[in-house]
């Protein structure tokens, strides 16, 4: 249970060189492209590169309440550490950034 996103479930599918995480949230606010944008703007991408030797996780599916995230590691310790960081980031920095989307819709003619 997270403060802003509320109930979140996470399941993992380990592969040889990566782990795929399926993240489902109670609040339908997941936007794959916006997550990528905000992660660069807030420094999450740099932390990812540190953890994964220059590589970054990638989103292969995004719906308002579901995200499939490919983490470039099959080491359970590193994956757990990253997913803890990612979920905290999603519930704070990403959540706060959602307000920016309203700015794109303020169109005057």
C-alpha positions as CSV (number, residue, x, y, z in Angstrom):
1,X,0.0,0.0,0.0
2,X,1.5,3.3,-1.1
3,X,0.5,6.8,0.1
4,X,-0.6,8.2,-3.3
5,X,-1.0,5.2,-5.7
6,X,-2.8,3.2,-3.0
7,X,-2.8,-0.6,-3.5
8,X,0.1,-1.7,-5.7
9,X,0.8,-5.3,-6.7
10,X,4.1,-6.4,-8.2
11,X,5.0,-9.7,-9.8
12,X,8.3,-10.8,-11.2
13,X,9.3,-13.0,-14.2
14,X,13.1,-13.7,-14.1
15,X,14.8,-14.4,-17.4
16,X,18.5,-15.2,-18.2
17,X,19.7,-11.6,-18.3
18,X,16.7,-9.6,-17.3
19,X,13.7,-9.6,-15.0
20,X,10.2,-8.5,-16.1
21,X,8.0,-6.8,-13.5
22,X,4.3,-6.4,-13.9
23,X,3.2,-3.5,-11.7
24,X,-0.5,-2.9,-11.2
25,X,-1.8,0.2,-9.4
26,X,-5.2,1.0,-7.9
27,X,-5.0,4.6,-9.3
28,X,-5.0,4.6,-13.1
29,X,-2.2,7.1,-13.6
30,X,0.5,5.1,-15.4
31,X,1.7,6.7,-18.6
32,X,4.8,5.0,-20.1
33,X,6.1,7.9,-22.1
34,X,5.6,10.3,-19.3
35,X,7.3,7.9,-16.8
36,X,10.4,7.9,-19.1
37,X,10.3,11.7,-19.4
38,X,10.1,12.3,-15.7
39,X,12.7,9.7,-14.9
40,X,15.2,11.6,-16.9
41,X,14.2,15.0,-15.5
42,X,14.4,13.8,-11.9
43,X,17.6,11.9,-12.0
44,X,16.2,8.4,-11.8
45,X,17.8,7.5,-15.1
46,X,21.2,8.2,-13.7
47,X,20.6,6.0,-10.6
48,X,19.5,3.2,-13.0
49,X,22.7,3.5,-15.0
50,X,24.7,3.2,-11.8
51,X,22.8,0.1,-10.7
52,X,22.9,-1.6,-14.1
53,X,26.3,-0.7,-15.5
54,X,25.1,1.9,-17.9
55,X,21.9,0.2,-18.9
56,X,18.4,1.4,-18.0
57,X,15.1,-0.5,-17.5
58,X,12.5,-0.1,-20.2
59,X,8.8,-0.1,-20.3
60,X,7.3,-2.6,-22.8
61,X,3.7,-2.2,-22.0
62,X,1.7,0.6,-20.3
63,X,-1.9,1.0,-19.5
64,X,-3.4,3.4,-17.0
65,X,-3.2,0.8,-14.2
66,X,-0.6,-1.7,-15.5
67,X,3.0,-1.5,-16.4
68,X,5.5,-4.1,-17.7
69,X,9.0,-3.0,-16.8
70,X,12.1,-4.9,-18.0
71,X,14.9,-4.6,-15.6
72,X,18.4,-5.4,-17.1
73,X,19.4,-7.8,-14.4
74,X,18.5,-11.3,-13.1
75,X,20.2,-10.8,-9.8
76,X,17.4,-10.8,-7.2
77,X,19.2,-8.5,-4.7
78,X,19.8,-5.8,-7.4
79,X,16.3,-6.2,-8.7
80,X,14.7,-5.9,-5.3
81,X,16.8,-2.8,-4.5
82,X,15.8,-1.2,-7.8
83,X,12.1,-2.0,-7.5
84,X,12.0,-0.4,-4.0
85,X,13.6,2.7,-5.4
86,X,11.3,2.7,-8.5
87,X,8.1,2.3,-6.4
88,X,9.1,5.0,-4.0
89,X,9.9,7.3,-6.9
90,X,6.6,6.4,-8.7
91,X,4.6,7.3,-5.5
92,X,6.4,10.6,-4.9
93,X,8.3,12.3,-7.8
94,X,6.2,10.8,-10.6
95,X,3.0,11.4,-8.7
96,X,3.9,15.1,-8.2
97,X,4.9,15.5,-11.8
98,X,1.4,14.4,-13.0
99,X,0.3,17.9,-12.4
100,X,2.5,19.0,-15.4
101,X,0.2,17.2,-17.8
102,X,-2.5,19.8,-17.2
103,X,-0.2,22.4,-18.6
104,X,-0.2,20.7,-22.0
105,X,-4.0,21.1,-22.2
106,X,-4.1,24.8,-21.5
107,X,-4.6,25.9,-25.1
108,X,-5.9,29.3,-26.1
109,X,-7.0,30.4,-29.5
